[in-house]
Amino acid sequence: MTQWYLSFDGNQVGPMDLSQAIGQARQNPNGFAWRDGFAEWEPIASIAELNPALGVPVPTPPPAASRPAGADEIDFKIFGAEMQFVEVELDPGESAVAEAGAMMYKDSTIEMQTVFGDASAPSSGGGGFMDKLMGAGKRLLTGEGLFMTVFTHTGQGKGHVAFGAPYPGNIIPVPLTSVNGCLICQKDSFLCAAKGVSIGIHLQKKILTGLFGGEGFIMQKLEGDGMVFVHAGGTVVERQLKPGEVLDVDTGCIVALEKTVNFDIRQAGNIKTALFGGEGLFFATLHGPGRIWLQSLPFSRLAGRMLQAAPQRGGSRGEGSLMGSLGGLIDGDNRF
Protein backbone atom coordinates (compact mmCIF):
# COMPACT_ATOMS: atom_id res chain seq x y z
CA MET A 1 0.00 0.00 0.00
CA THR A 2 1.38 3.41 -1.00
CA GLN A 3 2.04 5.76 1.91
CA TRP A 4 1.50 9.49 1.53
CA TYR A 5 3.10 12.41 3.34
CA LEU A 6 1.60 15.92 3.34
CA SER A 7 3.14 19.24 4.35
CA PHE A 8 1.25 22.35 5.44
CA ASP A 9 3.21 25.50 6.31
CA GLY A 10 6.29 23.42 7.03
CA ASN A 11 4.46 20.89 9.26
CA GLN A 12 4.64 17.34 7.93
CA VAL A 13 1.72 14.91 8.33
CA GLY A 14 1.90 11.17 7.66
CA PRO A 15 2.30 8.46 6.73
CA MET A 16 -1.29 7.83 5.58
CA ASP A 17 -3.11 5.85 2.92
CA LEU A 18 -4.69 7.37 -0.19
CA SER A 19 -8.17 7.87 1.25
CA GLN A 20 -6.74 9.67 4.30
CA ALA A 21 -4.55 11.85 2.06
CA ILE A 22 -7.57 12.81 -0.08
CA GLY A 23 -9.47 13.83 3.06
CA GLN A 24 -6.59 16.04 4.21
CA ALA A 25 -6.23 17.53 0.73
CA ARG A 26 -9.92 18.47 0.62
CA GLN A 27 -9.62 20.28 3.93
CA ASN A 28 -6.53 22.19 2.85
CA PRO A 29 -5.45 22.04 -0.82
CA ASN A 30 -2.73 24.67 -0.28
CA GLY A 31 0.04 22.30 0.66
CA PHE A 32 2.52 19.83 -0.71
CA ALA A 33 2.52 16.05 -0.97
CA TRP A 34 5.06 13.29 -1.47
CA ARG A 35 4.91 9.53 -1.97
CA ASP A 36 7.27 6.86 -3.18
CA GLY A 37 8.00 7.58 -6.86
CA PHE A 38 7.99 11.38 -6.55
CA ALA A 39 11.36 13.04 -7.11
CA GLU A 40 10.37 15.96 -4.87
CA TRP A 41 7.43 17.45 -3.00
CA GLU A 42 4.56 18.35 -5.36
CA PRO A 43 1.73 20.86 -4.83
CA ILE A 44 -1.43 19.08 -3.73
CA ALA A 45 -3.52 20.96 -6.31
CA SER A 46 -1.44 19.50 -9.15
CA ILE A 47 -1.73 15.84 -8.07
CA ALA A 48 -4.68 14.17 -9.78
CA GLU A 49 -4.78 11.29 -7.30
CA LEU A 50 -5.53 13.69 -4.45
CA ASN A 51 -8.17 15.56 -6.44
CA PRO A 52 -10.87 13.15 -7.66
CA ALA A 53 -12.87 16.12 -8.97
CA LEU A 54 -10.29 16.50 -11.73
CA GLY A 55 -11.74 13.41 -13.40
CA VAL A 56 -9.32 10.77 -12.18
CA PRO A 57 -11.29 8.08 -10.35
CA VAL A 58 -10.06 7.05 -6.97
CA PRO A 59 -8.90 3.42 -7.18
CA THR A 60 -11.07 1.11 -5.15
CA PRO A 61 -9.41 -1.39 -2.84
CA PRO A 62 -9.14 -4.92 -4.21
CA PRO A 63 -11.92 -7.29 -3.18
CA ALA A 64 -11.24 -9.47 -0.21
CA ALA A 65 -9.97 -12.90 -1.13
CA SER A 66 -12.62 -15.54 -0.87
CA ARG A 67 -12.12 -17.51 2.32
CA PRO A 68 -11.79 -21.25 1.87
CA ALA A 69 -14.41 -23.43 3.46
CA GLY A 70 -13.61 -23.84 7.13
CA ALA A 71 -14.33 -26.63 9.54
CA ASP A 72 -17.85 -27.77 10.30
CA GLU A 73 -19.56 -25.96 13.17
CA ILE A 74 -20.53 -28.49 15.81
CA ASP A 75 -22.26 -28.35 19.18
CA PHE A 76 -21.17 -30.52 22.07
CA LYS A 77 -21.73 -31.49 25.68
CA ILE A 78 -19.22 -33.04 28.07
CA PHE A 79 -20.42 -35.62 30.60
CA GLY A 80 -18.74 -37.03 33.69
CA ALA A 81 -16.10 -35.89 36.13
CA GLU A 82 -12.99 -38.06 36.34
CA MET A 83 -13.88 -40.35 33.40
CA GLN A 84 -15.37 -37.98 30.87
CA PHE A 85 -16.84 -38.37 27.42
CA VAL A 86 -18.00 -35.76 24.92
CA GLU A 87 -21.23 -35.95 22.93
CA VAL A 88 -21.09 -34.07 19.63
CA GLU A 89 -24.28 -32.80 17.99
CA LEU A 90 -24.27 -32.69 14.19
CA ASP A 91 -26.61 -31.06 11.71
CA PRO A 92 -27.39 -32.87 8.45
CA GLY A 93 -24.23 -33.08 6.37
CA GLU A 94 -21.87 -32.13 9.21
CA SER A 95 -19.00 -34.38 10.22
CA ALA A 96 -16.63 -35.00 13.11
CA VAL A 97 -13.29 -36.82 13.01
CA ALA A 98 -11.78 -38.94 15.76
CA GLU A 99 -9.01 -41.36 16.53
CA ALA A 100 -9.76 -44.96 15.68
CA GLY A 101 -11.47 -46.65 18.63
CA ALA A 102 -12.54 -43.42 20.37
CA MET A 103 -16.27 -43.76 19.65
CA MET A 104 -18.58 -44.56 22.57
CA TYR A 105 -22.00 -44.52 20.84
CA LYS A 106 -23.76 -42.91 17.88
CA ASP A 107 -27.19 -42.47 16.35
CA SER A 108 -28.13 -44.80 13.51
CA THR A 109 -28.16 -41.82 11.11
CA ILE A 110 -24.46 -41.22 11.71
CA GLU A 111 -22.33 -42.97 9.08
CA MET A 112 -18.76 -44.02 9.77
CA GLN A 113 -15.99 -43.87 7.18
CA THR A 114 -12.33 -44.70 7.69
CA VAL A 115 -10.00 -42.33 5.84
CA PHE A 116 -6.30 -42.24 5.12
CA GLY A 117 -4.57 -39.30 6.80
CA ASP A 118 -6.07 -36.57 8.96
CA ALA A 119 -9.40 -36.17 7.05
CA SER A 120 -8.93 -32.40 6.69
CA ALA A 121 -9.54 -32.46 2.92
CA PRO A 122 -13.04 -31.42 1.72
CA SER A 123 -15.63 -34.13 1.29
CA SER A 124 -15.77 -33.41 -2.43
CA GLY A 125 -12.50 -35.23 -2.86
CA GLY A 126 -10.09 -32.33 -2.53
CA GLY A 127 -6.46 -33.18 -2.07
CA GLY A 128 -4.54 -35.75 -4.05
CA PHE A 129 -2.95 -38.99 -2.97
CA MET A 130 0.33 -37.30 -2.05
CA ASP A 131 -1.50 -34.86 0.24
CA LYS A 132 -3.21 -37.76 1.98
CA LEU A 133 0.09 -39.63 2.19
CA MET A 134 1.75 -36.61 3.78
CA GLY A 135 -1.09 -36.31 6.29
CA ALA A 136 -0.79 -39.98 7.19
CA GLY A 137 2.99 -39.68 7.48
CA LYS A 138 2.66 -36.79 9.92
CA ARG A 139 0.29 -38.82 12.08
CA LEU A 140 2.70 -41.75 12.01
CA LEU A 141 5.51 -39.51 13.27
CA THR A 142 3.40 -38.44 16.25
CA GLY A 143 2.78 -42.07 17.21
CA GLU A 144 -0.81 -42.17 15.93
CA GLY A 145 -2.33 -44.55 13.41
CA LEU A 146 -2.42 -44.03 9.65
CA PHE A 147 -6.21 -43.90 9.60
CA MET A 148 -8.89 -41.77 11.17
CA THR A 149 -12.66 -42.22 11.35
CA VAL A 150 -15.11 -39.64 9.97
CA PHE A 151 -18.64 -39.55 11.43
CA THR A 152 -21.16 -37.86 9.11
CA HIS A 153 -24.82 -37.13 9.83
CA THR A 154 -26.80 -38.36 6.82
CA GLY A 155 -30.32 -38.12 8.26
CA GLN A 156 -32.73 -35.34 9.23
CA GLY A 157 -32.75 -33.19 12.34
CA LYS A 158 -29.97 -33.51 14.88
CA GLY A 159 -27.57 -36.43 15.11
CA HIS A 160 -25.33 -37.37 18.03
CA VAL A 161 -22.05 -39.24 18.38
CA ALA A 162 -20.03 -39.62 21.58
CA PHE A 163 -16.30 -40.13 22.14
CA GLY A 164 -14.78 -41.47 25.35
CA ALA A 165 -11.48 -40.61 27.03
CA PRO A 166 -8.88 -43.41 26.99
CA TYR A 167 -7.85 -43.05 30.66
CA PRO A 168 -8.94 -41.06 33.76
CA GLY A 169 -8.84 -37.35 33.22
CA ASN A 170 -10.64 -34.45 31.60
CA ILE A 171 -11.60 -33.44 28.08
CA ILE A 172 -10.63 -29.91 27.06
CA PRO A 173 -12.74 -28.20 24.35
CA VAL A 174 -10.71 -25.59 22.46
CA PRO A 175 -12.11 -23.48 19.60
CA LEU A 176 -9.10 -22.91 17.35
CA THR A 177 -10.31 -19.40 16.59
CA SER A 178 -9.51 -18.52 20.22
CA VAL A 179 -5.84 -19.53 19.79
CA ASN A 180 -5.22 -17.81 16.44
CA GLY A 181 -5.94 -20.98 14.50
CA CYS A 182 -3.14 -23.14 15.93
CA LEU A 183 -2.75 -25.31 19.03
CA ILE A 184 0.39 -27.26 19.97
CA CYS A 185 -0.32 -30.34 22.12
CA GLN A 186 1.29 -33.53 23.35
CA LYS A 187 1.39 -36.42 20.92
CA ASP A 188 -1.39 -38.61 22.33
CA SER A 189 -3.78 -35.94 23.60
CA PHE A 190 -6.00 -35.44 20.52
CA LEU A 191 -9.42 -37.06 20.91
CA CYS A 192 -11.74 -35.66 18.21
CA ALA A 193 -12.52 -32.50 16.24
CA ALA A 194 -14.83 -30.93 13.71
CA LYS A 195 -14.10 -32.09 10.18
CA GLY A 196 -11.78 -29.63 8.44
CA VAL A 197 -9.24 -29.34 11.24
CA SER A 198 -5.72 -30.18 10.08
CA ILE A 199 -3.71 -32.50 12.34
CA GLY A 200 0.00 -32.05 11.69
CA ILE A 201 3.32 -32.11 13.49
CA HIS A 202 5.31 -29.53 15.43
CA LEU A 203 9.07 -30.08 15.55
CA GLN A 204 11.16 -28.93 18.50
CA LYS A 205 13.89 -26.67 17.13
CA LYS A 206 16.29 -27.17 20.03
CA ILE A 207 18.03 -30.52 20.44
CA LEU A 208 18.03 -30.49 24.26
CA THR A 209 14.34 -29.62 24.36
CA GLY A 210 13.60 -32.53 22.06
CA LEU A 211 15.75 -34.96 24.06
CA PHE A 212 14.73 -33.99 27.59
CA GLY A 213 11.52 -31.97 27.20
CA GLY A 214 9.31 -34.94 27.97
CA GLU A 215 7.42 -34.75 24.66
CA GLY A 216 10.29 -35.59 22.31
CA PHE A 217 11.14 -33.74 19.12
CA ILE A 218 7.65 -34.08 17.70
CA MET A 219 4.37 -32.76 19.09
CA GLN A 220 0.94 -32.49 17.48
CA LYS A 221 -0.17 -29.28 15.77
CA LEU A 222 -3.89 -28.70 15.31
CA GLU A 223 -4.74 -25.99 12.77
CA GLY A 224 -7.94 -24.53 11.39
CA ASP A 225 -11.01 -22.68 12.63
CA GLY A 226 -13.06 -25.50 14.15
CA MET A 227 -13.54 -27.05 17.57
CA VAL A 228 -11.02 -29.58 18.86
CA PHE A 229 -11.18 -31.81 21.92
CA VAL A 230 -7.99 -32.68 23.78
CA HIS A 231 -7.72 -35.23 26.59
CA ALA A 232 -5.53 -34.78 29.67
CA GLY A 233 -4.89 -36.91 32.75
CA GLY A 234 -6.10 -35.97 36.22
CA THR A 235 -7.12 -32.36 36.85
CA VAL A 236 -6.53 -29.76 34.13
CA VAL A 237 -5.26 -26.24 34.81
CA GLU A 238 -5.46 -23.48 32.22
CA ARG A 239 -3.18 -20.48 32.68
CA GLN A 240 -2.65 -17.27 30.75
CA LEU A 241 1.02 -16.33 30.74
CA LYS A 242 1.80 -12.65 30.50
CA PRO A 243 4.56 -11.32 28.23
CA GLY A 244 7.90 -12.22 29.80
CA GLU A 245 6.32 -14.51 32.44
CA VAL A 246 8.16 -17.81 32.90
CA LEU A 247 6.71 -20.95 34.46
CA ASP A 248 8.68 -24.08 35.41
CA VAL A 249 6.67 -27.25 34.76
CA ASP A 250 7.31 -30.96 35.11
CA THR A 251 8.10 -32.16 31.60
CA GLY A 252 5.21 -34.63 31.55
CA CYS A 253 2.52 -32.23 32.76
CA ILE A 254 2.30 -30.12 29.60
CA VAL A 255 -0.88 -30.82 27.64
CA ALA A 256 -1.17 -27.96 25.15
CA LEU A 257 0.02 -24.42 24.49
CA GLU A 258 -0.43 -21.59 22.06
CA LYS A 259 2.18 -21.12 19.37
CA THR A 260 3.18 -17.80 20.98
CA VAL A 261 4.49 -19.65 24.05
CA ASN A 262 8.19 -20.55 23.94
CA PHE A 263 8.89 -24.09 25.18
CA ASP A 264 12.41 -24.69 26.54
CA ILE A 265 14.13 -26.71 29.30
CA ARG A 266 16.56 -25.98 32.11
CA GLN A 267 18.38 -28.10 34.67
CA ALA A 268 16.43 -28.91 37.83
CA GLY A 269 18.72 -27.36 40.45
CA ASN A 270 22.15 -28.72 41.31
CA ILE A 271 23.41 -32.24 40.64
CA LYS A 272 22.17 -33.64 43.96
CA THR A 273 18.69 -32.18 43.44
CA ALA A 274 18.55 -33.41 39.85
CA LEU A 275 19.62 -36.96 40.77
CA PHE A 276 17.72 -37.48 44.01
CA GLY A 277 14.90 -34.90 43.95
CA GLY A 278 12.56 -37.21 42.08
CA GLU A 279 11.68 -34.58 39.45
CA GLY A 280 14.18 -35.67 36.82
CA LEU A 281 17.18 -33.84 35.43
CA PHE A 282 15.28 -31.03 33.71
CA PHE A 283 12.28 -28.75 34.08
CA ALA A 284 10.22 -27.53 31.15
CA THR A 285 10.17 -23.73 31.05
CA LEU A 286 7.27 -21.96 29.37
CA HIS A 287 7.81 -18.33 28.38
CA GLY A 288 4.76 -16.12 27.81
CA PRO A 289 2.71 -14.62 26.37
CA GLY A 290 -0.01 -17.17 25.66
CA ARG A 291 -2.36 -19.76 27.12
CA ILE A 292 -1.17 -23.12 28.41
CA TRP A 293 -2.96 -26.22 29.66
CA LEU A 294 -1.38 -28.46 32.32
CA GLN A 295 -2.37 -31.89 33.66
CA SER A 296 -1.89 -33.20 37.20
CA LEU A 297 -1.57 -36.88 36.23
CA PRO A 298 0.38 -37.64 33.03
CA PHE A 299 -0.41 -41.07 31.64
CA SER A 300 3.29 -42.00 31.78
CA ARG A 301 3.26 -41.40 35.54
CA LEU A 302 0.10 -43.48 35.98
CA ALA A 303 1.44 -46.31 33.82
CA GLY A 304 4.76 -46.26 35.69
CA ARG A 305 3.06 -46.69 39.05
CA MET A 306 0.88 -49.50 37.71
CA LEU A 307 3.89 -51.26 36.20
CA GLN A 308 5.83 -50.86 39.41
CA ALA A 309 3.02 -52.48 41.39
CA ALA A 310 2.63 -55.41 38.98
CA PRO A 311 3.67 -58.84 40.42
CA GLN A 312 6.16 -59.32 37.59
CA ARG A 313 8.01 -56.22 38.81
CA GLY A 314 7.98 -57.12 42.50
CA GLY A 315 4.58 -55.72 43.37
CA SER A 316 1.96 -57.77 45.18
CA ARG A 317 -1.80 -57.95 45.34
CA GLY A 318 -1.46 -58.12 49.11
CA GLU A 319 0.37 -54.82 49.55
CA GLY A 320 -2.60 -53.29 51.34
CA SER A 321 -2.83 -56.15 53.84
CA LEU A 322 -1.15 -56.23 57.24
CA MET A 323 -0.04 -59.81 56.56
CA GLY A 324 1.27 -59.02 53.07
CA SER A 325 2.53 -62.08 51.18
CA LEU A 326 1.64 -64.38 54.09
CA GLY A 327 -1.99 -63.35 53.68
CA GLY A 328 -1.82 -64.40 50.05
CA LEU A 329 -0.66 -67.86 51.04
CA ILE A 330 -3.48 -68.23 53.55
CA ASP A 331 -6.31 -67.08 51.22
CA GLY A 332 -5.07 -69.19 48.33
CA ASP A 333 -3.74 -66.41 46.17
CA ASN A 334 -0.55 -68.21 45.14
CA ARG A 335 -0.19 -66.88 41.60
CA PHE A 336 3.22 -65.39 40.92
C-alpha positions in Angstrom: 0.0 0.0 0.0 1.4 3.4 -1.0 2.0 5.8 1.9 1.5 9.5 1.5 3.1 12.4 3.3 1.6 15.9 3.3 3.1 19.2 4.4 1.2 22.4 5.4 3.2 25.5 6.3 6.3 23.4 7.0 4.5 20.9 9.3 4.6 17.3 7.9 1.7 14.9 8.3 1.9 11.2 7.7 2.3 8.5 6.7 -1.3 7.8 5.6 -3.1 5.9 2.9 -4.7 7.4 -0.2 -8.2 7.9 1.2 -6.7 9.7 4.3 -4.6 11.9 2.1 -7.6 12.8 -0.1 -9.5 13.8 3.1 -6.6 16.0 4.2 -6.2 17.5 0.7 -9.9 18.5 0.6 -9.6 20.3 3.9 -6.5 22.2 2.9 -5.4 22.0 -0.8 -2.7 24.7 -0.3 0.0 22.3 0.7 2.5 19.8 -0.7 2.5 16.1 -1.0 5.1 13.3 -1.5 4.9 9.5 -2.0 7.3 6.9 -3.2 8.0 7.6 -6.9 8.0 11.4 -6.6 11.4 13.0 -7.1 10.4 16.0 -4.9 7.4 17.4 -3.0 4.6 18.4 -5.4 1.7 20.9 -4.8 -1.4 19.1 -3.7 -3.5 21.0 -6.3 -1.4 19.5 -9.2 -1.7 15.8 -8.1 -4.7 14.2 -9.8 -4.8 11.3 -7.3 -5.5 13.7 -4.4 -8.2 15.6 -6.4 -10.9 13.1 -7.7 -12.9 16.1 -9.0 -10.3 16.5 -11.7 -11.7 13.4 -13.4 -9.3 10.8 -12.2 -11.3 8.1 -10.4 -10.1 7.0 -7.0 -8.9 3.4 -7.2 -11.1 1.1 -5.1 -9.4 -1.4 -2.8 -9.1 -4.9 -4.2 -11.9 -7.3 -3.2 -11.2 -9.5 -0.2 -10.0 -12.9 -1.1 -12.6 -15.5 -0.9 -12.1 -17.5 2.3 -11.8 -21.3 1.9 -14.4 -23.4 3.5 -13.6 -23.8 7.1 -14.3 -26.6 9.5 -17.9 -27.8 10.3 -19.6 -26.0 13.2 -20.5 -28.5 15.8 -22.3 -28.4 19.2 -21.2 -30.5 22.1 -21.7 -31.5 25.7 -19.2 -33.0 28.1 -20.4 -35.6 30.6 -18.7 -37.0 33.7 -16.1 -35.9 36.1 -13.0 -38.1 36.3 -13.9 -40.4 33.4 -15.4 -38.0 30.9 -16.8 -38.4 27.4 -18.0 -35.8 24.9 -21.2 -36.0 22.9 -21.1 -34.1 19.6 -24.3 -32.8 18.0 -24.3 -32.7 14.2 -26.6 -31.1 11.7 -27.4 -32.9 8.4 -24.2 -33.1 6.4 -21.9 -32.1 9.2 -19.0 -34.4 10.2 -16.6 -35.0 13.1 -13.3 -36.8 13.0 -11.8 -38.9 15.8 -9.0 -41.4 16.5 -9.8 -45.0 15.7 -11.5 -46.6 18.6 -12.5 -43.4 20.4 -16.3 -43.8 19.7 -18.6 -44.6 22.6 -22.0 -44.5 20.8 -23.8 -42.9 17.9 -27.2 -42.5 16.3 -28.1 -44.8 13.5 -28.2 -41.8 11.1 -24.5 -41.2 11.7 -22.3 -43.0 9.1 -18.8 -44.0 9.8 -16.0 -43.9 7.2 -12.3 -44.7 7.7 -10.0 -42.3 5.8 -6.3 -42.2 5.1 -4.6 -39.3 6.8 -6.1 -36.6 9.0 -9.4 -36.2 7.0 -8.9 -32.4 6.7 -9.5 -32.5 2.9 -13.0 -31.4 1.7 -15.6 -34.1 1.3 -15.8 -33.4 -2.4 -12.5 -35.2 -2.9 -10.1 -32.3 -2.5 -6.5 -33.2 -2.1 -4.5 -35.8 -4.0 -3.0 -39.0 -3.0 0.3 -37.3 -2.0 -1.5 -34.9 0.2 -3.2 -37.8 2.0 0.1 -39.6 2.2 1.8 -36.6 3.8 -1.1 -36.3 6.3 -0.8 -40.0 7.2 3.0 -39.7 7.5 2.7 -36.8 9.9 0.3 -38.8 12.1 2.7 -41.8 12.0 5.5 -39.5 13.3 3.4 -38.4 16.3 2.8 -42.1 17.2 -0.8 -42.2 15.9 -2.3 -44.6 13.4 -2.4 -44.0 9.7 -6.2 -43.9 9.6 -8.9 -41.8 11.2 -12.7 -42.2 11.3 -15.1 -39.6 10.0 -18.6 -39.6 11.4 -21.2 -37.9 9.1 -24.8 -37.1 9.8 -26.8 -38.4 6.8 -30.3 -38.1 8.3 -32.7 -35.3 9.2 -32.7 -33.2 12.3 -30.0 -33.5 14.9 -27.6 -36.4 15.1 -25.3 -37.4 18.0 -22.0 -39.2 18.4 -20.0 -39.6 21.6 -16.3 -40.1 22.1 -14.8 -41.5 25.4 -11.5 -40.6 27.0 -8.9 -43.4 27.0 -7.8 -43.0 30.7 -8.9 -41.1 33.8 -8.8 -37.3 33.2 -10.6 -34.4 31.6 -11.6 -33.4 28.1 -10.6 -29.9 27.1 -12.7 -28.2 24.3 -10.7 -25.6 22.5 -12.1 -23.5 19.6 -9.1 -22.9 17.4 -10.3 -19.4 16.6 -9.5 -18.5 20.2 -5.8 -19.5 19.8 -5.2 -17.8 16.4 -5.9 -21.0 14.5 -3.1 -23.1 15.9 -2.7 -25.3 19.0 0.4 -27.3 20.0 -0.3 -30.3 22.1 1.3 -33.5 23.3 1.4 -36.4 20.9 -1.4 -38.6 22.3 -3.8 -35.9 23.6 -6.0 -35.4 20.5 -9.4 -37.1 20.9 -11.7 -35.7 18.2 -12.5 -32.5 16.2 -14.8 -30.9 13.7 -14.1 -32.1 10.2 -11.8 -29.6 8.4 -9.2 -29.3 11.2 -5.7 -30.2 10.1 -3.7 -32.5 12.3 0.0 -32.1 11.7 3.3 -32.1 13.5 5.3 -29.5 15.4 9.1 -30.1 15.6 11.2 -28.9 18.5 13.9 -26.7 17.1 16.3 -27.2 20.0 18.0 -30.5 20.4 18.0 -30.5 24.3 14.3 -29.6 24.4 13.6 -32.5 22.1 15.7 -35.0 24.1 14.7 -34.0 27.6 11.5 -32.0 27.2 9.3 -34.9 28.0 7.4 -34.7 24.7 10.3 -35.6 22.3 11.1 -33.7 19.1 7.7 -34.1 17.7 4.4 -32.8 19.1 0.9 -32.5 17.5 -0.2 -29.3 15.8 -3.9 -28.7 15.3 -4.7 -26.0 12.8 -7.9 -24.5 11.4 -11.0 -22.7 12.6 -13.1 -25.5 14.1 -13.5 -27.0 17.6 -11.0 -29.6 18.9 -11.2 -31.8 21.9 -8.0 -32.7 23.8 -7.7 -35.2 26.6 -5.5 -34.8 29.7 -4.9 -36.9 32.7 -6.1 -36.0 36.2 -7.1 -32.4 36.8 -6.5 -29.8 34.1 -5.3 -26.2 34.8 -5.5 -23.5 32.2 -3.2 -20.5 32.7 -2.7 -17.3 30.8 1.0 -16.3 30.7 1.8 -12.6 30.5 4.6 -11.3 28.2 7.9 -12.2 29.8 6.3 -14.5 32.4 8.2 -17.8 32.9 6.7 -21.0 34.5 8.7 -24.1 35.4 6.7 -27.2 34.8 7.3 -31.0 35.1 8.1 -32.2 31.6 5.2 -34.6 31.5 2.5 -32.2 32.8 2.3 -30.1 29.6 -0.9 -30.8 27.6 -1.2 -28.0 25.1 0.0 -24.4 24.5 -0.4 -21.6 22.1 2.2 -21.1 19.4 3.2 -17.8 21.0 4.5 -19.7 24.0 8.2 -20.5 23.9 8.9 -24.1 25.2 12.4 -24.7 26.5 14.1 -26.7 29.3 16.6 -26.0 32.1 18.4 -28.1 34.7 16.4 -28.9 37.8 18.7 -27.4 40.5 22.2 -28.7 41.3 23.4 -32.2 40.6 22.2 -33.6 44.0 18.7 -32.2 43.4 18.6 -33.4 39.8 19.6 -37.0 40.8 17.7 -37.5 44.0 14.9 -34.9 44.0 12.6 -37.2 42.1 11.7 -34.6 39.5 14.2 -35.7 36.8 17.2 -33.8 35.4 15.3 -31.0 33.7 12.3 -28.7 34.1 10.2 -27.5 31.2 10.2 -23.7 31.1 7.3 -22.0 29.4 7.8 -18.3 28.4 4.8 -16.1 27.8 2.7 -14.6 26.4 0.0 -17.2 25.7 -2.4 -19.8 27.1 -1.2 -23.1 28.4 -3.0 -26.2 29.7 -1.4 -28.5 32.3 -2.4 -31.9 33.7 -1.9 -33.2 37.2 -1.6 -36.9 36.2 0.4 -37.6 33.0 -0.4 -41.1 31.6 3.3 -42.0 31.8 3.3 -41.4 35.5 0.1 -43.5 36.0 1.4 -46.3 33.8 4.8 -46.3 35.7 3.1 -46.7 39.0 0.9 -49.5 37.7 3.9 -51.3 36.2 5.8 -50.9 39.4 3.0 -52.5 41.4 2.6 -55.4 39.0 3.7 -58.8 40.4 6.2 -59.3 37.6 8.0 -56.2 38.8 8.0 -57.1 42.5 4.6 -55.7 43.4 2.0 -57.8 45.2 -1.8 -58.0 45.3 -1.5 -58.1 49.1 0.4 -54.8 49.5 -2.6 -53.3 51.3 -2.8 -56.2 53.8 -1.2 -56.2 57.2 0.0 -59.8 56.6 1.3 -59.0 53.1 2.5 -62.1 51.2 1.6 -64.4 54.1 -2.0 -63.4 53.7 -1.8 -64.4 50.0 -0.7 -67.9 51.0 -3.5 -68.2 53.5 -6.3 -67.1 51.2 -5.1 -69.2 48.3 -3.7 -66.4 46.2 -0.6 -68.2 45.1 -0.2 -66.9 41.6 3.2 -65.4 40.9 
